[in-house]
Amino acid sequence: MDKSLYIAMSGAKQTLLAQTANANNLANSQTTGFKNDLEQFRSQPVFGAGYPSRVYAMTERPGTDLTAGPLQTTGRDLDVAVNGEGYIAINGPDGKEAYTRAGDLHLTPDGQLQTGGGLAVLGDNGPIAIPPAEKLTIGADGTISIIPMGSNNATTTVVVDRIKLVLPEPNGVEKLKDGLLHAKDGTPPLQASPDVKLAQGAIEGSNVNTIQAMVDMIELAKNFELQTKVMKNTDENAASSAKLMQLA
């Protein structure tokens, strides 16, 4: 009895964890540049003193779906989308270099270029600062050019900086709890790559398939219901067995 109860209990617990991850994907279906987290179940023997005669269910995140999301044209000068493979380098919440495809950029009152989440965008020499300008242009290679405020010649542009664009190896980055991609442990920050291109006036949407996420939510709910039924049946069988032992 305890075997089936333990398996059902661990299965219900892990189903709830998978449901949490799926709900997070669904909640970020409209988040710029969001990448879908993948989940999977598997059985794991319980090792200890003696033969591992018990198993438990576990869920794990085998990785992240890094496929590109749909491009949405906005026409806004500070909106950029990575055209193809690659990422934009930013300062993560911990101060370390991180990477994203969320190109909904904006300027702070003091001219700091940041993502929509308030993280500094990195350039050739660290965080990018842009002086007041009448017009701003971001080239395909990330070069930021402006027409300075009050310029007598409206055709004279000044190059301010260049957004750091990186092209990691497929297994060279991992998504952490802050929702950003980071170089794997022990790997130095990535070098800028000339092969990454930007499209100005567009942003990349989330790659979450909302219909599939809803189907997964229903399936996980049914799995949880099944696990609780197994636990209830196991409890009833144990009670019946106890009554038979009493009669004996």
Sequence and secondary structure as in RCSB ss.txt:
>XXXX:A:sequence
MDKSLYIAMSGAKQTLLAQTANANNLANSQTTGFKNDLEQFRSQPVFGAGYPSRVYAMTERPGTDLTAGPLQTTG
RDLDVAVNGEGYIAINGPDGKEAYTRAGDLHLTPDGQLQTGGGLAVLGDNGPIAIPPAEKLTIGADGTISIIPMG
SNNATTTVVVDRIKLVLPEPNGVEKLKDGLLHAKDGTPPLQASPDVKLAQGAIEGSNVNTIQAMVDMIELAKNFE
LQTKVMKNTDENAASSAKLMQLA
>XXXX:A:secstr
 HHHHHHHHHHHHHHHHHHHHHHHHHHTTTSTT   EEEEEEEEE  SSS    EEEEEEEEEE      EEE  
 TTBEEE SS EEEEE TTSSEEEE   B EE TT BEE TTS BBEETTEE B   EEEEEE TTSEEEEEETT
 S TT  EEEEE  EE   TTSEEE TTSSEEE TT     B TT  EEETEEE     HHHHHHHHHHHHHHHH
HHHHHHHHHHHHHHHHHHHHHH 
